[in-house]
Protein backbone atom coordinates (compact mmCIF):
# COMPACT_ATOMS: atom_id res chain seq x y z
CA UNK A 1 0.00 0.00 0.00
CA UNK A 2 1.33 3.41 -1.01
CA UNK A 3 1.01 6.24 1.51
CA UNK A 4 0.69 9.82 0.24
CA UNK A 5 1.16 12.42 2.98
CA UNK A 6 -0.32 15.90 2.63
CA UNK A 7 2.49 18.50 2.79
CA UNK A 8 0.44 20.61 5.25
CA UNK A 9 1.03 18.84 8.56
CA UNK A 10 2.33 19.74 12.02
CA UNK A 11 1.26 22.49 14.38
CA UNK A 12 -0.18 25.72 13.00
CA UNK A 13 1.26 29.12 13.92
CA UNK A 14 -1.28 29.82 16.68
CA UNK A 15 -0.81 26.43 18.35
CA UNK A 16 2.98 26.79 18.25
CA UNK A 17 2.73 30.21 19.91
CA UNK A 18 0.40 28.87 22.60
CA UNK A 19 2.66 25.94 23.43
CA UNK A 20 5.78 28.08 23.47
CA UNK A 21 4.00 30.64 25.63
CA UNK A 22 2.85 28.21 28.30
CA UNK A 23 6.13 26.29 28.41
CA UNK A 24 8.18 29.48 28.77
CA UNK A 25 5.93 30.85 31.52
CA UNK A 26 8.19 31.68 34.46
CA UNK A 27 5.94 33.43 36.98
CA UNK A 28 5.71 31.63 40.36
CA UNK A 29 2.57 29.88 41.58
CA UNK A 30 0.13 27.34 40.25
CA UNK A 31 -0.74 27.42 36.55
CA UNK A 32 -3.71 25.82 34.79
CA UNK A 33 -5.27 25.89 31.35
CA UNK A 34 -8.99 26.64 31.09
CA UNK A 35 -10.08 23.49 29.34
CA UNK A 36 -7.50 21.84 27.04
CA UNK A 37 -4.84 24.21 25.69
CA UNK A 38 -5.26 22.59 22.28
CA UNK A 39 -7.53 19.82 21.02
CA UNK A 40 -4.99 17.04 21.22
CA UNK A 41 -5.05 14.50 24.10
CA UNK A 42 -1.36 13.63 23.71
CA UNK A 43 -0.24 17.23 24.14
CA UNK A 44 -2.63 17.79 27.06
CA UNK A 45 -1.12 14.79 28.85
CA UNK A 46 2.42 16.02 28.20
CA UNK A 47 1.54 19.40 29.71
CA UNK A 48 0.06 17.67 32.76
CA UNK A 49 3.34 15.81 33.25
CA UNK A 50 5.09 19.19 33.29
CA UNK A 51 2.83 20.43 36.08
CA UNK A 52 0.37 22.35 33.88
CA UNK A 53 -3.07 20.99 34.69
CA UNK A 54 -6.48 21.80 33.25
CA UNK A 55 -9.61 23.12 34.98
CA UNK A 56 -13.11 23.55 33.65
CA UNK A 57 -14.07 26.67 35.58
CA UNK A 58 -12.53 29.56 37.51
CA UNK A 59 -14.19 28.29 40.71
CA UNK A 60 -11.53 25.57 40.89
CA UNK A 61 -8.77 28.19 41.28
CA UNK A 62 -7.42 30.32 44.10
CA UNK A 63 -6.40 34.01 44.11
CA UNK A 64 -2.87 34.25 42.73
CA UNK A 65 -3.20 31.20 40.47
CA UNK A 66 -2.51 31.69 36.76
CA UNK A 67 -5.12 30.73 34.17
CA UNK A 68 -3.95 30.09 30.61
CA UNK A 69 -6.29 31.13 27.79
CA UNK A 70 -6.01 28.75 24.85
CA UNK A 71 -5.35 29.68 21.22
CA UNK A 72 -9.12 29.63 20.60
CA UNK A 73 -9.76 32.37 23.14
CA UNK A 74 -12.41 32.58 25.85
CA UNK A 75 -15.64 34.48 26.48
CA UNK A 76 -15.27 38.11 27.53
CA UNK A 77 -17.13 37.58 30.80
CA UNK A 78 -14.67 34.89 31.89
CA UNK A 79 -11.77 37.31 31.48
CA UNK A 80 -13.67 39.90 33.52
CA UNK A 81 -14.46 37.34 36.23
CA UNK A 82 -10.82 36.22 36.47
CA UNK A 83 -9.79 39.81 37.14
CA UNK A 84 -12.41 40.11 39.90
CA UNK A 85 -11.17 36.88 41.52
CA UNK A 86 -7.56 38.13 41.41
CA UNK A 87 -6.54 35.28 39.12
CA UNK A 88 -3.59 36.01 36.86
CA UNK A 89 -4.24 35.67 33.12
CA UNK A 90 -1.82 34.32 30.52
CA UNK A 91 -3.74 35.08 27.33
CA UNK A 92 -2.46 32.94 24.44
CA UNK A 93 -5.35 33.61 22.07
CA UNK A 94 -4.19 33.16 18.47
CA UNK A 95 -3.16 36.50 16.89
CA UNK A 96 -5.44 35.79 13.92
CA UNK A 97 -8.46 35.48 16.22
CA UNK A 98 -7.53 38.73 17.96
CA UNK A 99 -7.44 40.39 14.54
CA UNK A 100 -10.83 38.91 13.63
CA UNK A 101 -12.31 40.23 16.89
CA UNK A 102 -10.97 43.73 16.16
CA UNK A 103 -12.37 43.62 12.61
CA UNK A 104 -15.80 42.53 13.86
CA UNK A 105 -15.95 45.32 16.44
CA UNK A 106 -14.82 47.87 13.84
CA UNK A 107 -17.46 46.70 11.34
CA UNK A 108 -20.17 46.99 13.99
CA UNK A 109 -19.00 50.52 14.84
CA UNK A 110 -19.22 51.42 11.13
CA UNK A 111 -22.88 50.41 11.06
CA UNK A 112 -22.74 46.91 9.58
CA UNK A 113 -24.81 44.00 10.82
CA UNK A 114 -22.10 41.51 11.80
CA UNK A 115 -22.89 37.91 10.82
CA UNK A 116 -20.71 34.94 11.66
CA UNK A 117 -20.48 31.52 10.02
CA UNK A 118 -19.51 29.02 12.69
CA UNK A 119 -20.31 25.99 14.83
CA UNK A 120 -22.55 26.79 17.78
CA UNK A 121 -20.91 25.91 21.08
CA UNK A 122 -17.37 25.90 19.72
CA UNK A 123 -14.99 27.74 22.07
CA UNK A 124 -13.65 30.06 19.33
CA UNK A 125 -17.15 31.00 18.23
CA UNK A 126 -18.38 31.54 21.79
CA UNK A 127 -15.36 33.76 22.48
CA UNK A 128 -15.76 36.00 19.43
CA UNK A 129 -19.52 36.40 19.71
CA UNK A 130 -19.28 37.32 23.40
CA UNK A 131 -17.67 40.69 22.65
CA UNK A 132 -20.93 42.22 21.38
CA UNK A 133 -24.58 41.21 21.91
CA UNK A 134 -25.25 42.36 18.32
CA UNK A 135 -23.04 39.70 16.70
CA UNK A 136 -25.19 36.93 15.18
CA UNK A 137 -24.30 33.41 14.06
CA UNK A 138 -25.79 32.20 10.77
CA UNK A 139 -25.81 29.30 8.32
CA UNK A 140 -27.12 28.93 4.79
CA UNK A 141 -30.05 26.84 6.04
CA UNK A 142 -31.16 29.64 8.39
CA UNK A 143 -30.93 32.42 5.81
CA UNK A 144 -34.54 32.37 4.46
CA UNK A 145 -35.98 33.30 7.87
CA UNK A 146 -33.09 35.47 9.03
CA UNK A 147 -33.78 39.21 9.67
CA UNK A 148 -31.17 40.95 7.53
CA UNK A 149 -30.12 44.58 7.46
CA UNK A 150 -29.03 46.09 4.13
CA UNK A 151 -25.37 46.44 5.15
CA UNK A 152 -23.76 43.13 6.12
CA UNK A 153 -20.26 42.22 7.28
CA UNK A 154 -19.76 38.45 7.07
CA UNK A 155 -17.06 36.69 9.10
CA UNK A 156 -16.17 33.04 9.57
CA UNK A 157 -14.84 30.67 12.19
CA UNK A 158 -11.14 30.10 11.47
CA UNK A 159 -11.70 26.37 10.85
CA UNK A 160 -14.69 26.57 8.48
CA UNK A 161 -14.60 25.19 4.95
CA UNK A 162 -13.86 27.97 2.44
CA UNK A 163 -16.45 26.55 0.02
CA UNK A 164 -19.16 26.85 2.70
CA UNK A 165 -18.24 30.50 3.29
CA UNK A 166 -18.32 31.22 -0.45
CA UNK A 167 -21.72 29.57 -0.82
CA UNK A 168 -23.20 31.64 2.01
CA UNK A 169 -21.78 34.85 0.53
CA UNK A 170 -23.37 34.06 -2.84
CA UNK A 171 -26.76 33.60 -1.16
CA UNK A 172 -26.45 36.95 0.63
CA UNK A 173 -25.54 39.02 -2.44
CA UNK A 174 -29.08 39.36 -3.91
CA UNK A 175 -30.59 40.03 -0.46
CA UNK A 176 -28.63 43.13 0.60
CA UNK A 177 -27.37 46.47 -0.73
CA UNK A 178 -23.86 46.12 0.65
CA UNK A 179 -21.94 42.98 1.60
CA UNK A 180 -18.40 42.84 2.97
CA UNK A 181 -16.92 39.35 3.28
CA UNK A 182 -13.94 38.89 5.56
CA UNK A 183 -12.15 35.63 4.82
CA UNK A 184 -11.22 34.88 8.42
CA UNK A 185 -10.58 31.21 7.75
CA UNK A 186 -6.98 30.97 8.92
CA UNK A 187 -4.15 30.26 6.50
CA UNK A 188 -3.29 26.92 8.14
CA UNK A 189 -6.89 25.70 7.72
CA UNK A 190 -7.09 26.82 4.08
CA UNK A 191 -3.72 25.23 3.36
CA UNK A 192 -4.76 21.90 4.90
CA UNK A 193 -8.07 21.86 3.06
CA UNK A 194 -6.53 22.81 -0.30
CA UNK A 195 -3.69 20.28 -0.13
CA UNK A 196 -6.11 17.53 0.89
CA UNK A 197 -8.33 18.29 -2.10
CA UNK A 198 -5.26 18.08 -4.37
CA UNK A 199 -4.32 14.57 -3.22
CA UNK A 200 -7.87 13.19 -3.18
CA UNK A 201 -7.84 12.16 -6.89
CA UNK A 202 -4.69 10.10 -6.24
CA UNK A 203 -5.98 8.00 -3.33
CA UNK A 204 -8.78 5.60 -2.46
CA UNK A 205 -9.04 6.62 1.18
CA UNK A 206 -7.72 9.16 3.68
CA UNK A 207 -6.53 8.83 7.26
CA UNK A 208 -7.10 12.11 9.10
CA UNK A 209 -5.00 12.46 12.24
CA UNK A 210 -6.09 14.70 15.10
CA UNK A 211 -8.19 15.15 18.22
CA UNK A 212 -11.76 13.88 17.99
CA UNK A 213 -12.94 17.22 19.42
CA UNK A 214 -10.93 19.28 16.91
CA UNK A 215 -13.20 21.20 14.51
CA UNK A 216 -10.58 21.69 11.79
CA UNK A 217 -9.70 17.98 11.89
CA UNK A 218 -13.35 16.96 11.56
CA UNK A 219 -13.65 19.34 8.61
CA UNK A 220 -10.84 17.48 6.81
CA UNK A 221 -12.69 14.21 7.33
CA UNK A 222 -15.86 15.77 5.88
CA UNK A 223 -13.92 16.99 2.82
CA UNK A 224 -12.57 13.48 2.18
CA UNK A 225 -16.06 11.98 2.48
CA UNK A 226 -17.58 14.65 0.23
CA UNK A 227 -14.91 13.67 -2.32
CA UNK A 228 -16.39 10.15 -2.22
CA UNK A 229 -13.36 8.67 -0.50
CA UNK A 230 -13.16 6.34 2.48
CA UNK A 231 -12.10 8.31 5.54
CA UNK A 232 -10.80 7.33 8.97
CA UNK A 233 -10.37 9.92 11.75
CA UNK A 234 -7.85 8.72 14.34
CA UNK A 235 -5.98 10.33 17.22
CA UNK A 236 -3.05 7.91 17.19
CA UNK A 237 -1.43 5.11 15.20
CA UNK A 238 -2.68 2.50 17.67
CA UNK A 239 -6.26 3.00 16.43
CA UNK A 240 -5.43 1.87 12.87
CA UNK A 241 -6.74 -1.59 11.94
CA UNK A 242 -5.31 -3.56 8.97
CA UNK A 243 -8.75 -4.77 7.88
CA UNK A 244 -9.82 -1.16 7.16
CA UNK A 245 -7.47 -1.07 4.21
CA UNK A 246 -8.24 -4.36 2.46
CA UNK A 247 -8.15 -3.67 -1.27
CA UNK A 248 -6.80 -0.14 -0.78
CA UNK A 249 -3.69 0.47 -2.90
CA UNK A 250 -3.16 4.17 -2.14
CA UNK A 251 -4.07 5.97 1.05
CA UNK A 252 -3.66 9.65 1.90
CA UNK A 253 -2.72 11.10 5.29
CA UNK A 254 -3.81 14.55 6.48
CA UNK A 255 -3.72 16.12 9.93
CA UNK A 256 -5.36 18.85 11.97
CA UNK A 257 -3.64 22.06 13.06
CA UNK A 258 -3.11 20.81 16.63
CA UNK A 259 -1.58 17.44 15.72
CA UNK A 260 2.14 16.97 16.49
CA UNK A 261 4.45 15.97 13.64
CA UNK A 262 5.57 12.86 15.54
CA UNK A 263 1.98 11.59 15.77
CA UNK A 264 1.62 11.86 11.99
CA UNK A 265 4.97 10.10 11.51
CA UNK A 266 3.81 7.22 13.73
CA UNK A 267 0.59 6.87 11.69
CA UNK A 268 2.56 6.79 8.43
CA UNK A 269 4.95 4.14 9.72
CA UNK A 270 2.10 1.92 10.91
CA UNK A 271 0.30 2.27 7.58
CA UNK A 272 3.46 1.27 5.73
CA UNK A 273 3.72 -1.84 7.90
CA UNK A 274 0.33 -3.17 6.76
Secondary structure, 3 states (H helix, E strand, C coil): CEEEECCCCCCCHHHHHHHHHHHCCCCCCCEEEECCCCCCHHHHHHHHHCCCEEECCHHHCCCCCEEEECCCCCCHHHHHHHHHCCCEEEECCCHHHHHHHHHHHHHHHCCCEEEEECCCCCHHHHHHHCCCCCCEEECHHHHHHCCCCCEEEEEECCCCCHHHHHHHHHHHHCCCCEEEECCCCCHHHHHHHHHHHHHHCCCCEEEEECCCCCHHHHHHHHHHHHCCCEEEEECCHHHCCHHHHCCCCEEEEEECCCCCHHHHHHHHHHHHHC
